[in-house]
């Protein structure tokens, strides 16, 4: 089965990072800063690609978040698994 092509949206990815990190009780301003840093790096990665999948984007976001805050990266990576 072929993966669906994902239409990348800077704003949507940034909002998702903030939303998933908000459950950790981190200050919103700080979450906005790391979300912008991570999303801007993903923007640059996406520019060089002709097509990307949602999984490609998820992996790139997680890779960018890990050095910024491992807890936010974990929450983003496992949002659909957390009870």
N, C-alpha and C positions, 0 to 999 in steps of 0.2 A: 504494500500500500504506500503510495506516494504522499509525503507530507504536504499540507496546504501551504501556499505561499503567503507570507505574512506581510501586511502593509505596516511598516514601522511608523510609529508616532512618538516623537520625543516627549510630548506632553503626557501621553497616556502612560508611557513607561515611568516617567518621573512621578506621576500621581500614584502609580502602583507601588513604587518604592516607598513613598511617604506613607501610604496606607498600611503597608505591611510592617513598616517600622514603627508606626504609631502605637501599635499594640504592646510595644516594649516599654512604653512610658518615656521615650526620649523626647527632648524639646523639639517642637515643630520646626523652629528656625534652623536648628542643627540638621534635622532630617532633610530639610529643603536644600541645604548646602551640599550634603553628601549625595543626595539624589541628583542634583545638577552636575556635580563632578562626574559621577558614574555615567549619567545619561549623555553628557557631552563626549565622553570617551567612546561610548557606544555609537554616537552619531558619526564620529570619525571612522569607526570600523565599518559601519553600514555604507558609507559613501563609496567604499571600494568594491562593493558587492552589487551584482546585477539582480540577484534575488536572495532573499533570506527566509528562513522558516521561523515560526514562533519559538521553537526550541533553540535555534541559533541565537536569537535575541536573549532568551532567558539565560543561556550559558554565558553570554557576554556580560550581561548585567551582573550576574553572580560573581564572575571573575573580577569585575570592577569594584564591586561592593566589599569583597573579602578584605582587602587591605585597609579599607576605610572604616569598616565596622563589621566584624565577623557575625555578630548577633543579627544585624539587619540582613546580611547576606543569607544567613540560615533561615530567617523568617520569610524572606522572599523566595528562597529555594523550596521551602517546605510548606508554603501557605495552604496547599490543598491537602496536607497530611496532618496539620495541627488540629487537635480537638479543642 
